[in-house]
C-alpha cells in the first residue's frame, strides 16, 4: 500500500510517498481503510523532531493523527465494532499512521463517523474535537452560566470550544479576526470582538471571565496580561504558552496534552449529527500534496482546517 512517512526528522523534504507493508491488526485493534486524515500543527512539530525528547517517535513514521474510514478487519478480542462500519478516530501521537491506504487503530479510540458529514470530512473532528472537549470539560470543568473568553476562536480547536461552551450553557465572548465574525456568531457566541488590546485590559471586552481559553501565540509579557482577564477563582487554559497563575486570586492554569478517547469522540460525533456542533473544513487536498500542505502551514498560507484525502 501507499503511505506518506518520514525516516528522519527535518523539513518537509523528509516526507516520502512510498510503498509500505499493509498493517495487520493485533489484539484490541481494528484495521481501517482510510478515507482521509487531516493536517494538524502538531504534525509539523513531530516531523521536525521538536517533540522527540518529550514523546519518543519510532522511525519510519507514517504521519496523520486524524482518521476517517471504514473498518475492514477486526483484531482478536474486539467486540462491538463490525467490518463495514464507518468510523473516525484520533491515532496515538507517537505512532499515528493516518496518511496511508490502511491504518490500525486501537478499538477503544474509534467512534461512529458522523452521518451528516461526508466520511472524509469526518477526519476534521477527532484531534481538534477531543482537544476542545478535554479543555472545556476536564481542565476548565465548565458549568452552565459561566463566562468564557475564547482567544483565537476562529481556529479549528477554538471554533469547537466556542460551540461546546455555548451548548453547555456558558456565556461566550469569541476573539478573532473580522473574517471569522459571522461564523462565530452563528455558533452562538454572545459577543464577537477583534484581536485583544491586552494593554487596554479585560473591561474593554466585558471581562474578567471565569474561564479563559487561549489559542494565540503571545509573548511572556502578554501572557502575563492575560492573567488579568481571568476572574478570581477562575481557570486559564492555553495552547499558545502558559498563562501565569495568580494564587492570591485563586487563578489556576491548566495545560492540555490531548489523548485519544473513543467515548468522548462518540459524544462529539453525536453532537455533529444533532446539529449542535458544526465542523468547518477549509480545503481538501490529496495525500501526495502533504509536503506542500506542511509548507503552506509553516508560511501561514493554510486557509484553515485541511482534509488530506487518502490514496
CORNOR-V169808 format. One record per residue. N is the residue number from 0. RES is the residue in one small letter. SS is DSSP state (h for helix, s for strand, l for the rest). OMEGA is omega in degrees with one decimal (none if undefined). NEAR is the number of other ideal C-beta (glycine too) atoms within 12 Angstrom. Layout:
n	res	ss	omega	near
N	RES	SS	OMEGA	NEAR
N	RES	SS	OMEGA	NEAR
This chain:
n	res	ss	omega	near
0	x	l	178.0	26
1	x	s	176.3	23
2	x	s	174.3	35
3	x	s	-177.3	45
4	x	s	175.4	36
5	x	s	-177.7	34
6	x	l	177.1	20
7	x	l	178.6	18
8	x	l	178.4	24
9	x	l	179.9	21
10	x	l	-176.0	16
11	x	h	-179.3	26
12	x	h	-179.9	16
13	x	h	179.2	26
14	x	l	-177.6	37
15	x	s	175.1	27
16	x	s	-168.2	27
17	x	s	176.5	22
18	x	s	176.3	15
19	x	l	177.2	23
20	x	l	175.4	17
21	x	l	-176.7	23
22	x	l	179.0	28
23	x	l	-178.1	18
24	x	l	175.2	28
25	x	l	177.4	18
26	x	l	179.0	15
27	x	l	-179.8	21
28	x	s	171.8	31
29	x	s	173.6	42
30	x	s	-177.1	35
31	x	s	168.3	48
32	x	s	-170.3	31
33	x	s	169.6	47
34	x	s	-178.3	39
35	x	s	163.6	46
36	x	s	174.2	51
37	x	s	177.7	52
38	x	l	171.7	48
39	x	l	-180.0	43
40	x	h	-179.9	34
41	x	h	176.4	35
42	x	h	179.5	41
43	x	h	-178.9	31
44	x	h	179.0	24
45	x	h	-179.0	37
46	x	h	-178.1	43
47	x	h	179.8	26
48	x	l	-177.0	21
49	x	l	-178.1	17
50	x	l	-172.4	23
51	x	l	179.4	20
52	x	l	-179.0	10
53	x	l	-173.9	14
54	x	l	178.2	21
55	x	l	-173.8	15
56	x	l	179.7	30
57	x	l	177.9	18
58	x	l	-4.3	22
59	x	l	-172.2	25
60	x	s	173.7	39
61	x	s	-174.7	45
62	x	l	178.3	46
63	x	l	-175.9	53
64	x	l	177.3	46
65	x	s	179.5	54
66	x	s	167.2	55
67	x	s	-178.7	48
68	x	s	-174.4	42
69	x	s	179.8	33
70	x	s	178.6	36
71	x	s	-178.1	29
72	x	s	178.7	28
73	x	s	172.4	28
74	x	l	-178.7	26
75	x	l	174.3	14
76	x	l	-179.8	16
77	x	l	176.0	26
78	x	l	-179.4	13
79	x	l	177.0	19
80	x	l	-179.2	34
81	x	l	174.1	18
82	x	l	-177.9	18
83	x	l	179.9	16
84	x	l	170.3	29
85	x	s	-173.2	33
86	x	s	169.3	45
87	x	s	-179.3	53
88	x	s	163.9	54
89	x	s	179.4	46
90	x	l	177.0	48
91	x	l	-177.3	32
92	x	l	-173.3	34
93	x	l	178.7	22
94	x	l	178.9	31
95	x	l	178.2	42
96	x	l	-174.1	44
97	x	l	-177.5	52
98	x	l	-175.1	50
99	x	s	177.8	43
100	x	l	179.5	34
101	x	s	177.1	34
102	x	s	171.7	52
103	x	s	-173.8	38
104	x	s	171.4	50
105	x	s	-175.1	33
106	x	h	-178.6	31
107	x	h	176.9	26
108	x	h	-174.2	38
109	x	s	174.9	44
110	x	s	174.3	43
111	x	s	179.0	31
112	x	l	175.9	40
113	x	l	-177.8	35
114	x	l	-175.3	20
115	x	l	176.5	21
116	x	l	165.0	30
117	x	l	-175.5	23
118	x	l	-178.4	30
119	x	h	-178.9	35
120	x	h	175.8	35
121	x	h	178.3	44
122	x	h	176.8	49
123	x	h	-171.3	46
124	x	l	-162.6	55
125	x	h	-173.8	53
126	x	h	-177.8	46
127	x	h	179.5	44
128	x	h	179.7	46
129	x	h	176.6	42
130	x	h	179.3	43
131	x	h	-178.6	48
132	x	h	-176.8	40
133	x	h	174.7	36
134	x	h	-173.5	39
135	x	h	-169.1	41
136	x	h	179.4	30
137	x	h	-177.2	23
138	x	h	-177.3	27
139	x	l	-177.6	38
140	x	l	-173.3	21
141	x	l	178.1	37
142	x	l	175.5	20
143	x	l	177.3	15
144	x	l	-179.8	14
145	x	l	176.4	29
146	x	s	-174.6	33
147	x	s	171.2	51
148	x	s	176.6	51
149	x	s	-179.1	53
150	x	s	-169.9	47
151	x	l	-172.5	35
152	x	l	-177.9	46
153	x	l	-179.1	38
154	x	l	-173.7	38
155	x	h	178.8	43
156	x	h	-178.5	44
157	x	h	179.1	44
158	x	h	-179.9	41
159	x	h	174.5	46
160	x	h	179.2	53
161	x	h	-174.9	48
162	x	h	178.2	40
163	x	h	179.7	42
164	x	h	177.5	45
165	x	h	-179.3	35
166	x	h	179.1	31
167	x	l	177.1	28
168	x	l	178.4	18
169	x	l	176.4	33
170	x	s	-166.7	27
171	x	s	167.2	42
172	x	s	-176.8	39
173	x	s	-177.1	46
174	x	s	174.4	42
175	x	l	-178.3	36
176	x	l	-176.6	23
177	x	h	-178.2	16
178	x	h	-179.7	18
179	x	h	-167.3	31
180	x	h	-177.4	21
181	x	h	-179.9	16
182	x	h	-178.9	27
183	x	h	174.5	37
184	x	h	177.7	22
185	x	h	176.7	19
186	x	l	177.3	34
187	x	l	177.0	31
188	x	l	-179.0	36
189	x	l	178.8	24
190	x	s	176.2	27
191	x	s	-177.4	31
192	x	s	178.0	30
193	x	l	-178.3	22
194	x	l	-173.8	24
195	x	l	165.1	35
196	x	l	-171.3	16
197	x	l	176.8	28
198	x	l	-179.4	13
199	x	l	174.9	16
200	x	l	-171.3	17
201	x	h	-177.3	29
202	x	h	-178.0	13
203	x	h	-179.6	22
204	x	h	175.4	32
205	x	l	-178.8	24
206	x	l	7.3	33
207	x	l	-172.6	31
208	x	s	-179.9	43
209	x	s	176.2	33
210	x	s	173.5	45
211	x	s	176.6	52
212	x	s	-174.6	51
213	x	s	175.7	45
214	x	l	-178.8	36
215	x	l	176.9	30
216	x	l	179.0	18
217	x	l	172.9	28
218	x	l	176.1	13
219	x	h	-180.0	16
220	x	h	-179.8	14
221	x	h	174.5	25
222	x	h	176.9	29
223	x	h	176.8	24
224	x	h	179.5	29
225	x	h	177.0	44
226	x	h	-178.2	37
227	x	h	177.0	31
228	x	h	-179.7	44
229	x	s	179.6	40
230	x	s	176.1	27
231	x	s	179.6	18
232	x	s	-175.3	21
233	x	s	-175.0	36
234	x	s	173.4	41
235	x	s	175.2	46
236	x	s	-172.7	46
237	x	s	169.4	41
238	x	l	-178.6	39
239	x	l	-174.8	28
240	x	l	-173.5	23
241	x	l	171.0	21
242	x	l	-175.3	39
243	x	l	173.8	27
244	x	l	175.6	24
245	x	s	-176.0	25
246	x	h	-178.7	12
247	x	h	178.9	10
248	x	h	-179.2	19
249	x	l	179.0	17
250	x	s	-179.4	29
251	x	s	176.8	28
252	x	s	179.0	30
253	x	s	-178.3	29
254	x	l	-175.2	23
255	x	l	163.6	32
256	x	l	-170.6	21
257	x	l	-177.7	33
258	x	l	173.9	26
259	x	l	177.8	34
260	x	l	-176.5	27
261	x	h	-179.5	29
262	x	h	178.1	20
263	x	h	-179.6	35
264	x	h	175.6	44
265	x	h	177.4	29
266	x	h	179.2	28
267	x	h	179.1	43
268	x	h	178.0	37
269	x	h	177.5	24
270	x	h	175.3	29
271	x	h	-177.3	34
272	x	h	179.1	22
273	x	l	-179.9	16
274	x	l	-179.2	18
275	x	l	-178.5	23
276	x	l	179.2	36
277	x	l	-179.5	32
278	x	l	-178.1	41
279	x	l	176.9	35
280	x	l	-176.4	30
281	x	l	-175.5	27
282	x	s	175.9	26
283	x	s	-177.4	27
284	x	s	179.4	31
285	x	s	-177.0	23
286	x	h	178.6	39
287	x	h	179.1	20
288	x	h	-175.8	24
289	x	h	175.2	42
290	x	h	177.9	31
291	x	h	176.3	25
292	x	h	176.4	40
293	x	h	179.0	36
294	x	h	-179.9	21
295	x	h	179.1	23
296	x	h	-178.9	32
297	x	h	-178.9	20
298	x	l	-179.5	12
299	x	l	-177.6	11
300	x	l	-177.9	15
301	x	l	-173.2	29
302	x	l	-176.7	22
303	x	l	-176.4	31
304	x	l	-173.6	39
305	x	s	176.8	38
306	x	s	178.4	43
307	x	s	-175.6	46
308	x	s	-176.0	34
309	x	l	176.2	39
310	x	l	none	29
